[in-house]
Amino acid sequence: MTLGPGHAPSTLGAGRAPATVAPRRTRIVALDVVRGFALCGILLANVQPIANVDDAMRRSSAALESPWMGMLVEQRFFPIFSLLFGVGFSLLLRSAHDRTANPRVVLLRRLLVLSGLGLAHMLLWRGDILTVYAVVGLLVLLPSTWLPRWAVAALAAVLAAVALTLYGGGTMLVPALFLLGSALTRYGVVDRVERSARGPAVLGLVFAAGAAPALWWQGRSRAGDSHGLSPALALAVPGLLLAGVYVCVLLLLLRTPLRPALRAVFEPLGRMALTNYLTATVLVLFAVRVLGVPAGSSWTAVFALAGAILAVQWSWSTLWLRRYRQGPLEWLWRWATWARRPPLRRAY
């Protein structure tokens, strides 16, 4: 999941100064909206796994399968988060280049703190993704900052091919998606993401054309007719393609009269993605263990619980951001990243 900055980048190397907190910049609204949308899908996909806290619940949920969840949700949203994490990482690198002589130290601190948050989160749920992001960031993203952008793009393609052919996708795609997000930023694609509808329209059609047969293949695989191909691959490929469709459709809708509504619904969630991702686990466990919500054995309960949590988080995020610049955990993460306390309250 990207949990990094969503700000417009600056020019590399311009006027370096001693380390300090980066000033507020114009946020790239599209990144926050896409991140918020992906957060909703991630929660919907995670409710049942988080709820399965003991063997009895695992057995009761063994038959809990939904073709619609498999087609529209499973492995459709973590690729978006992974891509955005790579984008945010490169945006932060640009900002750090302008403000410190050791920009990679800033990134190193950010990843180390993320690993600590992930390890703490694993005490509640072993399905945490933050530790994976931190480790991949340290082993792949940080070293890639010394590579030219064409090499980063090429390495992303190679790692994606290896992940799909040898491992059937899944979290093994995270390194490739990180690098793809970084390459898109370094090539200036992210800078232009809200300036033109042609790119998202063309890419969306390409992704949709590929997703149609891929979804048919996934359906056949679920029915036991995989033609000798990996069932994991039959899930990962349509997942990537449909994730691309989701992103392109959102970018196009942001250029229509629906933009204010999309911003109102998804932007607050996206701007507080780290806080909302971690508190969602606490809320699911509270609902299951304390309130007895049968989210491990009922799709009705899964959807109802996910909707209730998102409603709470949206309300909380909207009210919080009216007074404060960032979510509480985002603020603490920024503080640790820059090793200096940033302002939290808005200036009126």
ChimeraX attribute file (.defattr): number of C-alpha atoms within 10 A of each C-alpha:
attribute: neighborCount
match mode: 1-to-1
recipient: residues
	/A:1	25
	/A:2	28
	/A:3	27
	/A:4	22
	/A:5	24
	/A:6	25
	/A:7	19
	/A:8	17
	/A:9	23
	/A:10	16
	/A:11	10
	/A:12	13
	/A:13	15
	/A:14	12
	/A:15	10
	/A:16	15
	/A:17	13
	/A:18	10
	/A:19	18
	/A:20	14
	/A:21	19
	/A:22	15
	/A:23	10
	/A:24	9
	/A:25	13
	/A:26	10
	/A:27	14
	/A:28	18
	/A:29	19
	/A:30	23
	/A:31	25
	/A:32	26
	/A:33	26
	/A:34	24
	/A:35	29
	/A:36	26
	/A:37	23
	/A:38	27
	/A:39	27
	/A:40	21
	/A:41	18
	/A:42	22
	/A:43	24
	/A:44	22
	/A:45	22
	/A:46	19
	/A:47	23
	/A:48	25
	/A:49	17
	/A:50	22
	/A:51	25
	/A:52	21
	/A:53	16
	/A:54	8
	/A:55	9
	/A:56	10
	/A:57	17
	/A:58	17
	/A:59	13
	/A:60	14
	/A:61	20
	/A:62	10
	/A:63	9
	/A:64	13
	/A:65	12
	/A:66	9
	/A:67	11
	/A:68	9
	/A:69	14
	/A:70	18
	/A:71	18
	/A:72	17
	/A:73	18
	/A:74	20
	/A:75	25
	/A:76	28
	/A:77	28
	/A:78	27
	/A:79	27
	/A:80	26
	/A:81	27
	/A:82	26
	/A:83	22
	/A:84	28
	/A:85	29
	/A:86	30
	/A:87	28
	/A:88	24
	/A:89	28
	/A:90	27
	/A:91	23
	/A:92	24
	/A:93	20
	/A:94	21
	/A:95	26
	/A:96	27
	/A:97	22
	/A:98	21
	/A:99	22
	/A:100	21
	/A:101	14
	/A:102	14
	/A:103	18
	/A:104	17
	/A:105	15
	/A:106	20
	/A:107	21
	/A:108	16
	/A:109	17
	/A:110	24
	/A:111	24
	/A:112	18
	/A:113	18
	/A:114	24
	/A:115	21
	/A:116	14
	/A:117	19
	/A:118	22
	/A:119	18
	/A:120	15
	/A:121	20
	/A:122	15
	/A:123	9
	/A:124	15
	/A:125	19
	/A:126	12
	/A:127	14
	/A:128	21
	/A:129	18
	/A:130	25
	/A:131	22
	/A:132	19
	/A:133	26
	/A:134	22
	/A:135	16
	/A:136	18
	/A:137	27
	/A:138	18
	/A:139	12
	/A:140	16
	/A:141	24
	/A:142	19
	/A:143	11
	/A:144	18
	/A:145	16
	/A:146	10
	/A:147	11
	/A:148	11
	/A:149	18
	/A:150	12
	/A:151	14
	/A:152	24
	/A:153	20
	/A:154	15
	/A:155	18
	/A:156	23
	/A:157	16
	/A:158	12
	/A:159	18
	/A:160	20
	/A:161	16
	/A:162	16
	/A:163	21
	/A:164	19
	/A:165	13
	/A:166	11
	/A:167	15
	/A:168	21
	/A:169	23
	/A:170	18
	/A:171	19
	/A:172	18
	/A:173	23
	/A:174	28
	/A:175	25
	/A:176	30
	/A:177	27
	/A:178	31
	/A:179	33
	/A:180	25
	/A:181	26
	/A:182	28
	/A:183	26
	/A:184	19
	/A:185	23
	/A:186	21
	/A:187	12
	/A:188	11
	/A:189	13
	/A:190	21
	/A:191	16
	/A:192	13
	/A:193	16
	/A:194	17
	/A:195	10
	/A:196	12
	/A:197	16
	/A:198	10
	/A:199	15
	/A:200	20
	/A:201	16
	/A:202	12
	/A:203	16
	/A:204	23
	/A:205	15
	/A:206	14
	/A:207	20
	/A:208	20
	/A:209	13
	/A:210	16
	/A:211	21
	/A:212	13
	/A:213	12
	/A:214	20
	/A:215	21
	/A:216	14
	/A:217	22
	/A:218	24
	/A:219	18
	/A:220	15
	/A:221	20
	/A:222	15
	/A:223	9
	/A:224	11
	/A:225	13
	/A:226	16
	/A:227	10
	/A:228	8
	/A:229	13
	/A:230	16
	/A:231	18
	/A:232	15
	/A:233	22
	/A:234	23
	/A:235	25
	/A:236	25
	/A:237	23
	/A:238	27
	/A:239	28
	/A:240	22
	/A:241	22
	/A:242	27
	/A:243	26
	/A:244	23
	/A:245	24
	/A:246	21
	/A:247	23
	/A:248	23
	/A:249	16
	/A:250	18
	/A:251	24
	/A:252	19
	/A:253	14
	/A:254	20
	/A:255	14
	/A:256	9
	/A:257	9
	/A:258	12
	/A:259	17
	/A:260	12
	/A:261	11
	/A:262	18
	/A:263	19
	/A:264	13
	/A:265	18
	/A:266	21
	/A:267	25
	/A:268	26
	/A:269	31
	/A:270	30
	/A:271	28
	/A:272	28
	/A:273	27
	/A:274	24
	/A:275	20
	/A:276	26
	/A:277	21
	/A:278	18
	/A:279	15
	/A:280	21
	/A:281	21
	/A:282	15
	/A:283	17
	/A:284	24
	/A:285	22
	/A:286	14
	/A:287	17
	/A:288	19
	/A:289	13
	/A:290	9
	/A:291	10
	/A:292	10
	/A:293	19
	/A:294	21
	/A:295	26
	/A:296	24
	/A:297	21
	/A:298	16
	/A:299	17
	/A:300	11
	/A:301	16
	/A:302	23
	/A:303	17
	/A:304	15
	/A:305	22
	/A:306	25
	/A:307	15
	/A:308	13
	/A:309	21
	/A:310	19
	/A:311	13
	/A:312	14
	/A:313	21
	/A:314	22
	/A:315	14
	/A:316	16
	/A:317	23
	/A:318	17
	/A:319	12
	/A:320	17
	/A:321	17
	/A:322	12
	/A:323	13
	/A:324	16
	/A:325	18
	/A:326	22
	/A:327	22
	/A:328	15
	/A:329	16
	/A:330	19
	/A:331	19
	/A:332	15
	/A:333	21
	/A:334	23
	/A:335	16
	/A:336	18
	/A:337	21
	/A:338	22
	/A:339	15
	/A:340	12
	/A:341	14
	/A:342	17
	/A:343	15
	/A:344	15
	/A:345	13
	/A:346	11
	/A:347	8
	/A:348	4
